[in-house]
Amino acid sequence: MTATQSVPQDDVQQLERLVAAVKRLRAQVAQRIVGQEDVVDGILTAVLAGGHALLIGVPGLAKTLMVQTVAEALELSFNRVQFTPDLMPSDITGTEIIEEDLTTGRRSFRFVHGPIFANVVLADEINRTPPKTQAALLQAMQEHQITAGGSTYGLPDPFFVLATQNPIEQEGTYPLPEAQLDRFMLELRVGYPSRAEEEAIVEQTTGAVRAALHAVLDAPSVLAMQSLVRRVPVSRGLIRSAVALARMTRPADPDAPAFIREYVEWGAGPRASQYLVLGAKARAAMAGRPMADLDDVRTVAPSVLRHRVVTNFAAEAADRTGEDLVHELVAGKGWMGS
């Protein structure tokens, strides 16, 4: 039985529509963002898998514009929060205010929704605010709801946090705790454009014309595609390989290679295994393939694992980064066919 035959015909048709939608999305985003195809695909992977993404890059690489453009092309509600040292949790989640009924004179509390109540929330420079405020996102990211004033409020569906972080300015910043980093499905590295791309950027952004975008998908369509991605079949062998890869990042695991045991303090948790499979499913669906394979796992693995690997002093002394170790691990064959 082929992979196509193992998938219901209705799902095959939906898969074709998903591929067409992703193609239109890429085209819309390309009207404003020159290059950065891998980062855009990473954002779309997170969206289709129902996960959150952290964008790391120096200033001026259009990280914020990229997120805004994707949200606009998806016709989803969008809010941007500029994280600053004086930002309070209630500035994100919302706050209760006292209202007075002019006819009766009675006073009551009313909850005013904060910017977290949107389909896409851009947490700009998330490491610029203290841990107390960063933690306000934890419940929202995991449970898609927030608790304020003793009451729990559901967030819009779908819901994504797309955060940006500047890696070169560390003064006055607060590194994200591992528990919060683990909530991000992917960490996407935004690099410098090529010379040709930079020339195109300058030409495009210094003129008078701004490209108008057309919405490709709405919220119900995104939810339907997320459901389709979860129905993409994977083999038992792929699940074993994904779990093996995640476990090999843990220095105490008997299958961990020598360089992991030497340079890693803490490895990835079970959420990494889940995201490896979900990311592989999303990648397969975006390519129009009805079944995910090991190449899909290999493609998403660096983005899933690099922010979950905590290196030790020996790695710092040897100038080895978590990303280096993850790439070396993924390039090996030990995790495949486990």
JOFENJO-V184599 format. One record per pair of residues at least 6 apart in sequence whose C-alpha atoms are under 7 Angstrom apart, sorted by the first residue. I is the first residue (numbers start at 0). J is the second residue. If there is no record, write none. Layout:
# JOFENJO-V184599
[[I;J] [I;J]]
This chain:
# JOFENJO-V184599
[[2;289] [2;290] [3;289] [6;289] [14;284] [14;287] [15;287] [17;224] [17;285] [18;285] [18;286] [18;287] [20;215] [21;285] [23;215] [24;72] [24;215] [27;72] [27;212] [28;68] [28;69] [30;210] [31;210] [32;65] [33;196] [33;200] [34;192] [34;196] [38;187] [38;189] [41;187] [42;52] [44;278] [44;281] [44;282] [45;51] [45;52] [45;184] [47;224] [47;225] [47;228] [47;281] [48;225] [48;228] [48;277] [48;278] [48;281] [49;225] [50;159] [50;183] [50;184] [51;159] [51;160] [51;161] [51;183] [51;184] [51;185] [52;160] [52;161] [52;162] [52;183] [52;184] [52;185] [52;186] [53;161] [53;162] [53;163] [53;183] [53;185] [53;186] [53;187] [54;62] [54;162] [54;163] [54;164] [54;186] [54;187] [54;188] [54;189] [55;163] [55;164] [55;165] [55;166] [55;187] [55;188] [55;189] [56;164] [56;165] [56;166] [56;188] [56;189] [56;190] [57;165] [57;166] [57;167] [58;165] [60;191] [62;163] [70;77] [70;119] [71;214] [72;212] [72;213] [72;214] [72;215] [73;214] [73;215] [73;216] [73;217] [74;214] [74;216] [74;217] [75;118] [75;119] [75;217] [75;218] [76;117] [76;118] [76;119] [77;117] [77;118] [77;119] [77;120] [78;114] [78;117] [78;119] [78;120] [78;121] [79;120] [79;121] [79;122] [80;121] [80;122] [80;123] [81;122] [81;123] [81;124] [82;122] [82;123] [82;124] [82;125] [82;127] [82;128] [83;127] [83;128] [84;127] [84;128] [84;129] [86;128] [86;132] [87;132] [88;132] [88;135] [90;113] [91;113] [91;114] [91;115] [92;112] [92;113] [92;114] [92;115] [92;145] [93;111] [93;112] [93;113] [94;110] [94;111] [94;112] [95;108] [95;109] [95;110] [95;111] [96;108] [96;109] [96;110] [97;106] [97;107] [97;108] [97;109] [98;106] [98;107] [98;108] [98;109] [99;105] [99;106] [99;107] [100;106] [116;154] [116;155] [117;155] [117;158] [118;155] [118;156] [118;157] [118;158] [118;159] [119;158] [119;159] [119;160] [120;159] [120;160] [120;161] [121;160] [121;161] [121;162] [122;160] [122;161] [122;162] [122;163] [123;162] [123;163] [124;162] [124;163] [124;164] [124;165] [125;162] [125;163] [125;164] [126;164] [126;172] [126;173] [126;174] [126;175] [127;171] [127;172] [127;173] [128;172] [128;173] [129;173] [130;173] [137;179] [138;144] [138;145] [139;145] [140;160] [140;182] [141;182] [143;153] [143;154] [143;158] [144;151] [144;152] [144;153] [144;154] [145;151] [145;152] [145;153] [146;152] [157;218] [157;222] [180;306] [181;307] [184;274] [184;303] [185;302] [185;303] [186;302] [186;303] [186;306] [187;302] [228;280] [228;281] [228;284] [231;280] [231;289] [231;290] [232;290] [232;291] [233;290] [233;291] [236;336] [237;292] [237;293] [238;276] [239;337] [240;334] [240;335] [240;336] [240;337] [241;272] [241;275] [241;276] [241;296] [242;272] [243;334] [243;337] [244;334] [245;267] [245;271] [245;272] [246;252] [247;254] [247;255] [248;255] [248;259] [248;266] [248;267] [248;308] [249;255] [249;265] [249;266] [249;267] [250;259] [250;260] [250;263] [250;264] [250;265] [250;266] [262;310] [262;311] [262;313] [262;314] [263;308] [263;309] [263;310] [263;311] [264;309] [264;310] [264;311] [265;308] [265;309] [266;307] [266;308] [266;309] [267;304] [267;307] [267;308] [271;303] [271;304] [274;303] [275;296] [275;299] [275;300] [275;303] [276;296] [278;299] [279;291] [279;295] [279;296] [279;299] [280;291] [282;295] [283;289] [283;290] [283;291] [283;295] [297;329] [301;325] [301;326] [304;325] [305;321] [305;322] [305;325] [308;321] [309;321] [310;321] [314;320]]
